[in-house]
């Protein structure tokens, strides 16, 4: 097996970074200047999102049926684990309802006065993300993206990326956003990247099981 990998010239560890999955969840992004990117780049590379002082809570959009990360529960008393799962699902359900109410109140406003814009993920990998937005962006624009992976508990991931494409949405995709924007990650902590890769591979396995009817 090792010989086959060597002969093919494929780096399978690196290839994990490019596995992409279709998934939908809300996010926020801000266009930043090159000077700001240079100031933040090392902070993003050296520190996980959860360890950065500026990290803020992001919208979460998970299903009550989504699996719990079992690594969190392995050292927990079984009775306490069941209570924790119930409380987490309840809090997620409440937050989703509050997010819905907030959306109705603010209407269709896509970008705020501070420059932060709403978007929605279309697909994601360890190397980049495609998102819908009502805002058109120029190619090579630098964006700071704040999101939470839709799993329990939600995992905040903040990255800086560069826009590689921005094209008009068509058909039913227009309801998600006027533009489909492709972003390549430029500054991301490797542990954050690994969280994305793990999430992508888990969702991929779930889809394969669903197709097989397992």
C-alpha positions in Angstrom: 0.0 0.0 0.0 2.8 2.4 0.9 4.6 1.6 -2.4 1.4 2.4 -4.4 1.1 5.8 -2.6 4.7 6.6 -3.3 4.5 5.6 -7.0 1.3 7.6 -7.5 3.0 10.8 -6.2 -0.1 11.7 -4.2 0.3 13.1 -0.7 -2.8 11.6 0.9 -2.3 13.7 4.1 -2.4 16.9 2.2 -5.2 15.7 -0.1 -7.6 15.7 2.9 -7.4 19.4 2.9 -9.2 19.6 -0.5 -12.1 17.2 0.3 -15.2 19.4 -0.1 -18.7 18.9 1.2 -21.9 20.7 0.4 -23.4 22.1 3.6 -25.4 25.2 4.5 -24.9 27.4 7.6 -24.9 31.1 8.3 -21.7 33.1 8.6 -20.5 36.7 8.7 -17.7 38.3 6.7 -15.9 41.6 6.5 -13.8 43.0 3.7 -10.5 44.2 5.1 -7.5 46.1 3.8 -4.1 44.6 3.0 -2.6 46.5 6.0 -5.1 45.0 8.4 -4.5 41.5 6.9 -0.8 41.9 7.6 -1.5 42.9 11.2 -3.8 39.9 11.8 -2.1 37.2 9.8 0.3 35.9 12.5 -2.4 36.0 15.1 -4.6 33.8 13.0 -1.8 31.4 12.2 -0.5 31.0 15.7 -3.7 30.9 17.7 -6.9 28.8 17.5 -10.1 30.7 17.2 -11.3 29.7 20.6 -8.1 31.1 22.1 -8.2 34.5 20.5 -9.4 37.4 22.7 -11.5 38.9 19.9 -13.5 35.7 19.3 -17.2 36.4 19.6 -20.3 34.1 19.5 -21.4 33.3 16.0 -24.8 32.2 14.7 -25.4 28.4 15.0 -27.6 26.3 12.8 -27.6 22.7 13.8 -30.3 20.1 13.7 -31.5 18.5 17.0 -30.6 15.2 15.2 -27.0 16.2 14.7 -24.5 13.9 16.5 -22.7 15.0 19.6 -18.9 15.1 19.6 -18.2 11.9 21.6 -14.7 13.1 22.6 -16.4 15.6 24.9 -18.4 12.9 26.6 -15.9 10.1 27.0 -14.7 11.2 30.5 -18.2 12.3 31.7 -20.5 10.4 34.0 -23.2 8.7 31.8 -26.1 10.3 33.7 -24.5 13.8 33.5 -23.7 13.2 29.8 -27.4 12.6 29.0 -28.4 15.8 30.9 -25.7 17.7 29.1 -26.9 16.5 25.7 -30.5 17.4 26.5 -29.6 20.9 27.7 -27.3 21.5 24.7 -30.0 20.5 22.2 -32.5 22.7 24.0 -30.2 25.7 24.0 -29.5 25.2 20.3 -33.2 25.1 19.6 -33.9 28.3 21.5 -31.0 30.1 19.8 -32.3 29.1 16.4 -35.7 30.5 17.2 -34.1 33.7 18.4 -32.1 33.9 15.2 -35.2 33.6 13.2 -36.9 36.4 15.1 -33.9 38.6 14.7 -33.9 38.0 10.9 -37.6 39.0 10.7 -36.9 42.2 12.7 -33.9 43.3 10.7 -35.5 42.5 7.3 -33.3 41.9 4.3 -30.4 44.0 5.4 -27.3 42.1 4.3 -24.5 44.4 5.6 -24.1 46.4 8.8 -22.7 49.9 9.3 -19.5 48.4 10.7 -18.9 46.6 7.3 -19.9 43.1 8.5 -22.1 41.2 6.0 -24.3 38.1 6.3 -23.5 35.1 4.1 -24.4 31.5 3.8 -22.0 28.6 3.2 -22.6 26.6 0.1 -19.7 24.2 0.4 -16.5 24.0 2.4 -13.1 22.2 2.6 -9.9 22.6 4.6 -8.6 24.9 1.9 -11.5 27.2 1.1 -15.2 28.0 1.2 -17.9 28.9 -1.3 -20.6 31.2 0.1 -23.7 33.1 -1.0 -24.1 36.8 -0.3 -26.1 39.8 -1.4 -22.8 41.8 -1.7 -20.7 41.6 -4.8 -16.9 41.3 -4.1 -13.9 41.9 -6.4 -11.5 39.1 -7.2 -8.5 39.2 -4.8 -10.4 41.1 -2.1 -9.4 40.0 1.4 -12.2 38.9 3.7 -12.3 38.0 7.4 -14.9 35.2 7.9 -16.5 34.3 11.2 -18.5 31.1 11.4 -19.5 28.2 13.6 -19.4 24.6 12.2 -22.9 23.1 12.6 -22.3 20.4 15.1 -22.8 19.9 18.8 -21.3 21.8 20.5 -20.8 24.4 17.7 -17.2 25.1 16.9 -16.3 28.7 16.2 -13.8 29.1 13.3 -12.5 32.5 12.2 -10.3 32.7 9.1 -9.0 35.3 6.6 -9.2 34.4 2.9 -8.9 35.9 -0.6 -11.7 36.0 -3.1 -10.9 33.8 -6.1 -14.3 34.3 -7.9 -17.6 36.1 -7.6 -20.4 35.3 -10.0 -24.1 36.0 -10.1 -26.4 33.3 -8.8 -29.0 31.7 -11.0 -32.2 29.7 -10.7 -33.2 28.7 -7.2 -29.8 29.7 -5.8 -30.8 33.4 -6.0 -32.9 33.0 -2.9 -29.6 32.1 -1.0 -27.8 35.3 -2.2 -27.4 37.3 -5.4 -23.7 36.2 -5.7 -21.8 33.0 -5.2 -18.3 33.8 -3.9 -15.3 31.5 -3.8 -12.8 32.1 -1.0 -9.4 30.5 -0.6 -8.1 30.4 3.0 -5.0 32.7 3.4 -4.6 32.8 7.2 -6.0 29.9 9.3 -4.7 28.1 12.3 -3.9 24.5 11.5 -6.0 23.2 14.4 -8.9 25.2 13.1 -8.2 23.7 9.6 -8.2 20.2 11.1 -11.6 20.9 12.8 -13.0 21.8 9.3 -11.5 18.7 7.7 -12.8 16.5 10.5 -16.3 18.0 10.1 -16.2 17.5 6.3 -15.1 13.9 6.5 -17.8 13.2 9.2 -20.5 14.7 6.9 -19.1 12.8 3.9 -19.4 9.5 5.9 -23.0 10.4 6.9 -23.9 11.0 3.3 -22.4 7.7 2.1 -24.2 5.8 4.8 -27.5 7.5 3.8 -26.9 6.6 0.2 -26.3 3.0 1.2 -29.3 3.0 3.5 -27.2 2.0 6.5 
